């Protein structure tokens, strides 16, 4: 009590707070009791015997009784009622546990208020007990290195424990601030719940409810009321102890800080002792090595080899590259990495706390920029990981090697073997001396091996610990990078453009145009030329050669374009050579700029202006060579004109537009890069920003003129792809291309200069990537086109030669086309192969573009993490409420886009790269491709829906309902869809089969989801529902056997030689080279017709390719051979018998009458 009074006397203002809180509690409880009495008088409620609150044991017993009764019960209704009662009592048990927990908190807070003064005194005594001066009490002088290392490790563990305690105190301080707000909310919630419970307790019970159920519900309400009352009391006690706990927390933080400082000093002191011990150990090892070398020099020849081995073992531990020195270096580097990781982690946490407290302000943006420049290079540490892996493997090998040597070291056996090697005669005394020396050397070898093994143990431990800490450093640095990149783009790095910006631009312009800076640059070049005249002379020769031979290069490009136009002189090498010549044409000026900037940066590092100018020259040279190469590609008879087939007006318009763009933008690129390399922030925020804005506007204007869909350049390209995605999305990609530079310029104007510069670099790299991909795809298309043209030409020549050998005509008319399909001409075959080549090239272009864009924009991806903070809606997944953010929605759209691209392009690549190399026919390949497309689409849709929180559990009932509804409304469509799947799996028809369905005969060209396309011999396409192929009657001419029969019926006149006719028909069939010998042709005499003797020739063809041609040839041959044999082919005849006239009819057969009639 005295301590409490002293505490109140030390802080009298606390007394008023306590009096106010006690008064408030008394008033609250009196109102609560009065309200309860009033309500009980107004509403008399019958209470049962269980108004006395049960204990946990009683509730457990009750629940067990109900479960036993439920197991014995067989009536479903009774089981259901018992299950409800069990659930109510289990909830009551939870509320009783909450009551006990809150009571425990109440007791803790009360005890804390009472014992706080004593605890404060104890903590202050602990603080005073920590010595201000750190002195090591242990007699470490006689300790070994291992003992010192163990003591140092213990001090490090103690330091980490103190730091952890300090971190917990800091977290307690944060939670204390947040808890104050939570207490108010919880108290309000407790009042609301208590009022609601009172209302339910005073409500009239249900008349139909069972008494046991009513009693259970009432027990639950009473226990819930008790739990909330204890929660209210707990919050009250927590408020009362709030200030006391604050004082204790401050004292504990002071204690933790003192302990951290104390142990840091101890660790530092023991680090010095450890370094000293390691130095002593290194000196001792060096002395041992010198002594071993002296012993080896003086040893007997028979044991000199053993002495030399000892000397080598001792020397392995000494020297700057010895094992002891390497251990010391690793320990020093480990300490450096640990400190760097700790400082980086603390700095990272500090930055996050500042941003959480102050938000993303301009000042924070500048801090983040500076911090990003100070972060360690992760790539260096990742290379160290790989080097350390090999170093660890080597050290482990050495450790095992010396361990085996130590295990195999047998002193007695080795001593005897060495004594036996002594050939010269020695007396017993000399022999004893040599034996003693051998034993001494073997004992030294054992010591050296043990020391080496121990050193390698320490070395491997240090390597493992170093690897762990360096990986931790890399992880923290990567998180730091991602955090900065996530926030930096959305923070203003400078003020918006204003008159101040213009005034600062004047100073920047004066610095850029300062004559002294340029004179210094020129003098530096002059001194460099005098220092290295041979290098500059070599460059002048190369530069002069490129300038002198420009006309010859242009003429060679023109001559090659003439060769490309020829059908037989076109080669792949012409296109490659033209590209190399174009590169040489574009090289001189960019090469000059890059050489001057590169060599100046290597030789002069004293002037900031010279360094910045060198960087500007290098970057300008790189941009210049790309634009100049692009201009030369579009020259008359250049690559775009002669090789890629672009219209000449389009090439001319693009070339002229590119010239004025280069003249405007190249000086601006130089200025922006010069200011980016100097240290004056005001110059970057003023003139450099204005120049960047101007360059972006010029780029936007250039793109608006050049890629305008209806413009002279893009119009022909879009017309060549009419109906494609380039045509459909022309408005989208046009405004995206033109608007992107304008949006970046607007960011720079608003003050987001870092974001504008960074995104401009990504946009520039993306444009270069697009140009490179277009050039590569055009080159590949050109190469494949030449190869395919040669293949088709050779195929045509071989086909022509084969037909001439068989004596067949070189070409056939449309009437003689085969039943399967018309013979493809070389041009048609070229179109088919060219379409496949374009698919492959487009797939390659998409793949390379995705990889390139991912690499270019990977630094920007962390900035998109801010989209995760924009919540759109909430959903429940696995009983957890998850927010669907804007990032999830964008990712879902991206997945759908990738799915669409994959379904259209990857399948073509699959067919050309894999399926065509497998022993599969065209129908099987089509089935695999179609099913793969369905799988890709389904997987993509499932993944996209999963990103926005729509899983199967959410839509299964909707799918079931839709299935029923659609089953009635769209049953035909579903039937066709399922039939299409059956066709793909069962393959009653395949792409390329000849089928007859509904009196339509043709070739299957496509099997889609709803219908199958059949092309007849008139080149008309019939869309046949898939269901007709499954449920209807179908004739597939090429399902399992492509052999087909030809039936030719011939009628000969009565009186003809039937046997000769039969032999003639059989001979005609056998003489035809396309008729199969097995099954053999068959000729039969079918019967006596009205006007002819009916003969039938039946023969077989291997396939349907030449069916009509063969039938025509057989008809021609039969007619020819029958004429030779004098066999008359019958024609219809009729005999007329007139029986209705009773008298004879005179017939005048005079020649004159016959002539008149004729």
Secondary structure, DSSP 8 states (H G I E B T S, - for coil): -HHHHHHHHHTTHHHHHHHHHHHHHHHHHHHHHHHHHHHHHHS-----GGGS---HHHHHHHHHHHHHHHHH---HHHHHHHHHHHHHHHHHHHHHHHHHHHHHHHHHHHHHHHHHHHHHHHHHHHHHHS-SS----S-GGG--HHHHHHHHHHHHHHHHHHHHHHHHHHHHHHHHHHHHHHHHHHHHHHHHHHHHHHHHHHS---SSS-HHHHHHHHHHHHHHHHHHHHHHHHHHHHHHTHHHHHHHHHHHHHHHHHHHHHHHHHHHHHHHHHHHHHHHHHHHHHHHHHHHHHHHHHS-TTTHHHHHHHHHHHHTTSSTTSHHHHHHHHHHHHHHHHHHHHHHHHHHHHHHHHHHHH-S-HHHHHHHHHHHHHS--HHHHHHHHHHHHHHHHHHHHHHHHHHHHHHH--HHHHHHHHHHT--S---HHHHHHHHHHHHHHHHHHHHHHHHHHHHHHHHHHHHHHHHHHHHHHHHHHHHHHHHHHHHHTTS-SS--S-HHHHHHHHHHHHHHT-HHHHHHHHHHHHHHHHH-HHHHHHHHHHHHHHHHTHHHHHHHHHHHHHHHHSTTT--HHHHHHHHHHHHHHHHHHHHHHHHHHHHHHHH--S-HHHHHHHHHHHHHHHHHHHHHHHHHHTSTTSIIIIIS---HHHHHHHHHHHHHHHHHHHHHHHHHHHHHTSS-HHHIIIIIHHHHHHHHHHHHHHHHHHS-TTSTTHHHHHHHTTTSHHHHTHHHHHHHHHHHHHHHHHHHHHT-HHHHHHHHHHHHHHHHHHHHHHHHHHHHHHHHHHHHHHHHHHHHHHHHHHHHHHT--S---GGG--SS-----HHHHHHHHHHHHHHHHHHHHHHHHHHHHHHHHHHHHGGGGGGGG-EEEEEEETTEEEEEEHHHHHHHHHHHHHHHHIIIIIHHHHHHHTGGGSS--HHHHHHHHHHHHHHHHHHHHHHHHHHTT--HHHHHHHHHHHHHHHHHHSHHHHHHHHHHHHHHHH-SS-TT-EEEETTEEEEEEEE-SSEEEEEETTS-EEEEEHHHHHHS--EETTSS---EEEEEEEEE-TTS-HHHHHHHHHHHHHHSTTB-SSS--EEEEEEE-SSSEEEEEEEEESSSTTHHHHHHHHHHHHHHHHHHHT--B----------S-SS-------HHHHHHH-
